[in-house]
């Protein structure tokens, strides 16, 4: 089973909250579980009084597979394993692999755009 992150690794996901994006504050605590088998922790923000899944904003946000299986699937794809081979190794349907690949790609694209937009301009000037 995957190692659970401590509360300090989380931040409020409500963009209207004054504490949004602030990690390690005193405003968050775990407030129960959700998902099949009640394995996904719910995080509650004392400031805005909203709760959200610990998976909110991650590639696993809408994942229905157990976390270890979903991560194994993504690791096989990252290492260049094909869709059919990954489906056999992880023991899921090849359409499941394709769906997770699309989800991970869209998530990576958004993350890339966010990080590039926030990165400092190149000191060497434009076009280099």
C-alpha positions in Angstrom: 0.0 0.0 0.0 1.1 3.5 -0.8 2.5 5.7 2.0 0.1 8.3 3.2 1.2 11.9 3.1 1.0 14.0 6.3 -1.3 17.0 6.6 1.6 19.4 6.1 1.8 18.3 2.4 -1.7 19.6 1.7 -3.2 23.0 1.1 -6.7 24.3 0.8 -8.0 23.7 -2.8 -10.8 26.3 -2.6 -9.6 29.3 -4.7 -11.8 31.6 -2.7 -10.1 30.7 0.6 -7.5 33.1 2.1 -5.4 30.0 3.0 -5.6 28.6 -0.6 -2.3 27.2 -1.7 -0.6 27.6 1.8 1.0 24.4 3.0 1.8 23.5 6.5 -0.8 25.8 8.1 -3.0 25.0 11.1 -6.2 25.3 9.0 -6.3 21.7 7.7 -7.1 18.4 9.3 -8.3 15.0 8.2 -12.0 14.5 8.6 -12.9 11.0 7.6 -12.7 8.8 4.5 -14.4 8.3 1.2 -14.2 6.0 -1.8 -14.6 2.2 -2.1 -13.2 0.7 1.0 -13.1 4.1 2.6 -9.4 4.5 1.7 -9.3 8.1 0.5 -8.9 10.7 3.3 -11.0 13.8 3.3 -9.2 17.1 4.2 -11.2 19.8 5.9 -10.2 23.5 6.0 -11.2 25.4 9.2 -10.9 28.7 7.4 -13.4 28.3 4.6 -15.2 25.4 6.1 -14.8 23.2 3.0 -13.7 19.6 2.6 -12.0 17.9 -0.3 -10.4 14.6 -1.2 -6.7 14.2 -0.6 -6.6 13.3 -4.3 -8.1 16.6 -5.4 -5.8 18.3 -8.0 -3.8 15.1 -8.6 -3.7 12.6 -11.5 -5.6 10.2 -9.2 -8.5 12.6 -8.5 -11.1 10.6 -10.4 -9.2 7.2 -10.3 -11.3 4.2 -9.5 -8.4 1.8 -9.3 -6.7 1.3 -6.0 -3.8 3.7 -5.7 -1.1 1.1 -5.9 -2.5 -0.4 -9.1 -3.0 3.1 -10.7 0.5 4.1 -9.9 1.9 0.8 -11.2 0.0 1.4 -14.4 1.4 4.9 -14.8 5.0 3.7 -14.0 4.8 1.1 -16.7 3.7 3.6 -19.2 6.4 6.1 -18.1 9.0 3.4 -18.7 7.8 2.9 -22.3 5.7 -0.2 -21.8 2.9 -0.4 -24.4 -0.8 -0.3 -23.6 -1.4 -4.1 -24.0 1.7 -5.1 -22.1 0.8 -2.7 -19.3 -2.7 -4.1 -19.2 -1.3 -7.6 -18.8 1.3 -6.6 -16.2 -1.2 -4.6 -14.0 -4.1 -7.0 -14.8 -6.5 -4.3 -16.1 -8.3 -3.9 -19.4 -6.3 -2.2 -22.1 -9.1 0.4 -22.3 -8.4 1.2 -18.7 -4.7 1.8 -19.5 -5.8 4.1 -22.4 -8.1 6.1 -20.1 -5.5 6.6 -17.4 -3.0 7.6 -20.0 -5.3 10.3 -21.3 -6.0 11.5 -17.8 -2.3 11.6 -16.9 -1.5 13.4 -20.1 -4.1 16.1 -19.5 -2.9 16.5 -15.9 0.7 16.8 -17.0 -0.2 19.4 -19.7 -2.0 21.6 -17.1 0.9 21.2 -14.7 3.5 22.0 -17.3 1.5 25.1 -18.4 1.3 26.3 -14.8 5.0 25.8 -14.1 6.2 27.3 -17.3 3.9 30.3 -16.8 5.3 30.8 -13.3 8.9 30.2 -14.2 11.3 33.2 -14.3 12.2 34.5 -17.8 15.4 33.1 -19.3 18.3 35.4 -18.4 19.8 34.9 -21.9 16.9 36.7 -23.6 14.1 35.6 -25.9 14.5 32.8 -28.4 17.5 31.1 -26.7 
